[in-house]
Amino acid sequence: MFQDKTILVTGCAGFLGSWLSKTLVERGAKVIGLDRQYKPESMIHDVKKDAELIDGSVEDLDLLLRIVKDRNIEFIFHLAAQSIVGIANSNPLDTFKSNIEGTWNVLETARQLGQTSDLKDRRLRGIILASSDKAYGDQEVLPYIEDAPMQGRFPYDVSKSCADLIAKSYAISYKVPVCTTRCGNLFGAGDLNMSRIVPDTLWHVLRGQPVTIRSNGKPVRDYLYIKDAVNAYLTLAERMWNDASVHGEAFNISNQAPMSVLDCVDKILEVTGREDLKPIIQGTATREIEEQFLDATKISAMLGWKPQYDFKAGLQETVGWYKELVKGKSDMASIS
Ligand SMILES: NC(=O)c1ccc[n+]([C@@H]2O[C@H](COP(=O)([O-])OP(=O)(O)OC[C@H]3O[C@@H](n4cnc5c(N)ncnc54)[C@H](O)[C@@H]3O)[C@@H](O)[C@H]2O)c1
């Protein structure tokens, strides 16, 4: 399906972006990547010979217009964002610019180009915006379903609530062919965001140290293996390509097996055989929602997507990559 298709991946050098780009290249797509930072350890470098990688920001509307127009982009995976909750808390303006302005720029590009041609002749067949479970904010009803209101309160959460709503507005008002995806915590090889719980725990445990948990260990979250997430994104893209009736829809992506931070760390200790390294529980995290997890009935019913991995199976495929990463590094700050 993706053979010879021209596809823009924003945030291509990030965790999900590098996996999606690699998978699209393997399926014969012509990938154009856009990112403002290419860390040396990013997996995107594995495909740099087979993809066009552009250095730039989604905050630059002119650049986006040029890329989409000049290269005849057929589909956009819009993943670029300030994705770290802690950084968003200390840099709200930068976060809002990347996550909200960046999103309206991508959508505005599609709107402006769409006005120049008939709907049926449009070359751009779809946009998937990476929203998040955080876009829901705190909800009384769990698991979250797609119809729940977007009501983030903290900076990252609000940036995703806004981006998600703006996407809906462009879909309804201008027939921009966009869908949003909402996941919990993704994990797998290639995630260089070392403050996230899975990379942080692996980094410490593989160096023989206990990890420090900032929360009280009780917050409950979804954990989805990256290959399942990539598969969900591509399944949705295929459907959007041929079926305009799904445009404007939001989809939760989840394996529906939420667990607490402590359970997550315990499973990592078990898989790595280091149950002796009991975590240090700091209990200092603020602005944390106690429980959030997603219902995935819609994506399974409408698109037939189902996860293939449970947490331990995904982790077993992940550990080797972090062993290699840890080997060459003495300091986590050299990555983050
Ligand atoms: N990883 C998760 O657990 C998770 C869960 C839910 C939603 N998401 C969303 O999925 C997307 C991808 O997540 P990820 O884990 O790959 O994050 P990531 O931080 O690894 O990648 C994001 C990439 O976007 C780039 N970027 C940020 N601002 C930019 C800008 N203004 N212009 C160009 N590039 C910019 C960064 O340099 C980075 O390479 C994000 O939108 C994130 O919010 C991620």
The ligand as a Gaussian input file, in Angstrom:
#p B3LYP/6-31G(d) Opt

LIG

0 1
 N        6.027000       8.213000      23.388000
 C        4.867000       8.225000      24.041000
 O        4.714000       7.582000      25.075000
 C        3.717000       9.033000      23.500000
 C        2.430000       8.801000      23.996000
 C        1.362000       9.553000      23.513000
 C        1.571000      10.509000      22.538000
 N        2.829000      10.711000      22.067000
 C        3.027000      11.727000      21.041000
 O        3.579000      11.071000      19.913000
 C        4.490000      11.943000      19.245000
 C        5.833000      11.272000      19.138000
 O        6.293000      10.949000      20.441000
 P        7.782000      10.458000      20.681000
 O        7.769000       9.574000      21.842000
 O        8.367000       9.957000      19.413000
 O        8.473000      11.834000      21.092000
 P        9.969000      12.291000      20.843000
 O       10.219000      13.403000      21.796000
 O       10.895000      11.124000      20.878000
 O        9.938000      12.860000      19.363000
 C        9.397000      14.103000      19.041000
 C       10.298000      14.738000      17.990000
 O        9.727000      15.990000      17.617000
 C       10.780000      16.907000      17.430000
 N       10.253000      18.251000      17.581000
 C        9.785000      18.856000      18.706000
 N        9.375000      20.083000      18.433000
 C        9.605000      20.300000      17.113000
 C        9.399000      21.388000      16.235000
 N        8.877000      22.523000      16.685000
 N        9.716000      21.235000      14.926000
 C       10.261000      20.084000      14.476000
 N       10.490000      19.017000      15.260000
 C       10.158000      19.125000      16.565000
 C       11.818000      16.544000      18.486000
 O       13.100000      17.023000      18.116000
 C       11.725000      15.022000      18.493000
 O       12.678000      14.429000      17.638000
 C        4.500000      13.230000      20.049000
 O        3.592000      14.128000      19.472000
 C        4.030000      12.801000      21.414000
 O        3.449000      13.874000      22.111000
 C        3.901000       9.980000      22.513000

